[in-house]
Amino acid sequence: MKSAEVLTDALSYIKSFKGQIFVVKMGSEVISRREVLESISEDLTLLKFLGIHPVVVHGGGVEISEEMKRLGKKPTFIKGLRVTDKETIDVVKKVFRKINGRIVSSIRACGGRAISFPTREETLFQSEKKKSDVDIGYVGEIKRINAKTLLAKIEKGFIPVVSSIGQSNEGYPLNINADTAAAELASSLKASKIIFLTDVRGVLDAGKNLIKTLTLKETNRLIEDNTASGGMIPKLRACIRALDKNVKSAHIIKAGGHALLEEILTTEGTGTMIAQ
């Protein structure tokens, strides 16, 4: 009976969300754990079967730093952005190919039809070098998104898996912050939700208690009064950016079990939801 009640509760959400696009951003701390990636892949595949269209965006910060150290290079960050010289952008491309392939293979193993982006033939994020007081190298700022390509694949039943790497007008690659890329893509695709899968429960208050719901005003206040700190700040800023560009809600949840389904298809949810 409990299972039946859960399914009945989920039915109203399934009907409400059918046909909508959800952008799901996966951090490298999540992707590196095989059992967690498998459960996420199952959730993504089920959502697609239910008529909801997930689009995955990934970064690779942890693995990029590990590969740089292996090559004798010290990772350097300025204002949260990785300094990306020629050798480092080659590392970024290599790590992204590996991570993207891992996610695609995991989704396919669950019966989903996953496909990698960008491809050699198609640029997704048309970008230019980010302006900075200090030279940070091949770091990009998105100027245009080729959303039609993704939408065509979504309509054909695919789950796009997107690496956060752009290309300049001159043809060279640019490293893009994955949280920012997810927010811009969600807006471009007219997604109704953006969901950040992390290794923390969600947004916490000053007493380290989970905050279940936030408004934009409350979210800005958490940043201003330093209640939010570390890696949570760029995620909250990405949420604000997405909501300012007409995405209806943003979610920050801890990956594991079937947290993605629980957040989307139950009343209680599992993490933090931010709405207007």
Long-range contacts (C-beta under 8 A, 24 or more apart in sequence): 6-266, 9-265, 9-266, 9-267, 10-261, 10-265, 10-266, 13-264, 13-265, 13-266, 14-50, 14-51, 14-52, 14-265, 17-52, 17-192, 17-264, 18-50, 18-51, 18-52, 19-51, 19-52, 19-53, 20-52, 20-53, 20-191, 20-192, 20-193, 21-53, 21-54, 21-55, 21-154, 21-186, 21-189, 21-190, 21-191, 21-192, 22-47, 22-52, 22-53, 22-54, 22-55, 22-191, 22-192, 22-193, 22-194, 22-195, 22-264, 23-54, 23-55, 23-57, 23-182, 23-185, 23-186, 23-189, 23-191, 23-193, 23-194, 23-195, 23-247, 24-54, 24-55, 24-56, 24-57, 24-194, 24-195, 24-197, 24-260, 25-56, 25-57, 25-58, 25-59, 25-178, 25-179, 25-182, 25-194, 25-195, 25-196, 25-197, 25-238, 26-56, 26-57, 26-58, 26-103, 26-197, 26-255, 27-58, 27-59, 27-61, 27-178, 27-196, 27-197, 27-198, 27-199, 28-58, 28-59, 28-60, 28-61, 28-62, 28-63, 28-64, 28-99, 29-62, 29-198, 29-199, 30-197, 30-198, 30-199, 30-255, 31-58, 31-60, 31-99, 31-102, 31-103, 32-62, 32-63, 36-255, 36-256, 37-102, 37-103, 37-106, 38-106, 38-109, 38-110, 39-255, 39-256, 39-257, 39-258, 40-106, 40-197, 40-255, 40-260, 41-103, 41-106, 41-107, 41-109, 41-110, 41-112, 42-110, 42-258, 43-258, 43-259, 43-260, 43-261, 44-107, 44-110, 44-112, 44-159, 44-260, 45-107, 45-110, 45-111, 45-112, 45-159, 46-261, 47-260, 47-261, 47-264, 48-112, 48-113, 48-157, 48-159, 52-264, 53-154, 53-159, 54-159, 55-150, 55-154, 55-159, 55-160, 55-162, 55-185, 55-189, 55-191, 56-103, 56-114, 56-159, 56-160, 56-161, 56-162, 57-162, 57-164, 57-178, 57-181, 57-182, 57-185, 58-96, 58-99, 58-100, 58-103, 58-161, 58-162, 58-163, 58-164, 58-178, 59-164, 59-177, 59-178, 59-179, 60-92, 60-95, 60-96, 60-99, 60-163, 60-178, 61-178, 63-95, 63-98, 63-99, 64-88, 64-91, 64-92, 64-95, 67-91, 67-94, 67-95, 78-132, 78-134, 78-136, 79-132, 80-177, 80-233, 80-234, 81-130, 81-132, 81-136, 81-139, 81-177, 82-136, 82-139, 82-175, 83-136, 83-137, 83-139, 84-136, 84-137, 84-138, 84-139, 84-175, 85-137, 85-138, 86-137, 86-138, 88-137, 88-138, 88-175, 89-137, 89-138, 89-172, 89-173, 89-174, 89-175, 92-165, 92-173, 92-175, 93-165, 93-173, 96-163, 96-164, 96-165, 97-163, 99-163, 100-161, 100-163, 103-161, 104-161, 107-159, 107-161, 112-159, 113-157, 113-158, 113-159, 114-158, 114-159, 114-160, 114-161, 115-153, 115-158, 115-159, 115-160, 115-161, 116-161, 116-163, 117-149, 117-150, 117-160, 117-161, 117-162, 117-163, 118-162, 118-163, 118-165, 118-167, 122-146, 122-149, 123-166, 123-167, 124-149, 124-150, 124-162, 124-166, 125-164, 125-165, 125-166, 125-167, 125-176, 125-181, 125-184, 126-166, 126-167, 126-169, 127-166, 127-167, 127-168, 127-174, 127-176, 128-168, 128-169, 128-174, 129-168, 129-174, 138-172, 138-173, 138-174, 138-175, 139-174, 139-175, 139-176, 140-165, 140-166, 140-168, 140-174, 140-175, 140-176, 141-176, 142-166, 142-176, 142-180, 142-181, 142-184, 145-184, 145-185, 145-188, 147-185, 147-188, 147-189, 150-185, 150-189, 151-189, 177-234, 179-234, 179-235, 179-237, 179-238, 180-234, 180-238, 180-241, 182-238, 182-242, 183-238, 183-239, 183-241, 183-242, 183-245, 183-247, 184-241, 184-245, 186-242, 186-245, 186-247, 187-241, 187-242, 187-245, 187-246, 187-247, 190-246, 191-242, 191-247, 192-247, 192-248, 192-249, 193-247, 193-248, 193-249, 193-250, 193-251, 193-264, 194-238, 194-239, 194-242, 194-247, 194-249, 194-250, 194-251, 195-250, 195-251, 195-252, 195-253, 195-260, 195-263, 195-264, 196-235, 196-238, 196-239, 196-250, 196-251, 196-252, 196-253, 197-253, 197-254, 197-255, 197-259, 197-260, 198-231, 198-235, 198-252, 198-253, 198-254, 198-255, 199-254, 199-255, 200-232, 200-252, 200-254, 201-253, 201-254, 201-271, 202-252, 202-253, 202-254, 202-270, 202-271, 202-272, 203-228, 203-232, 203-236, 203-252, 203-271, 203-272, 203-274, 210-271, 210-272, 211-272, 212-269, 212-272, 212-273, 213-272, 213-273, 213-274, 213-275, 214-272, 214-273, 214-274, 214-275, 215-274, 215-275, 215-276, 216-240, 216-243, 216-244, 216-274, 216-275, 216-276, 219-274, 236-274, 239-274, 240-274, 243-274, 243-275, 243-276, 248-275, 248-276, 249-273, 249-274, 249-275, 250-274, 250-275
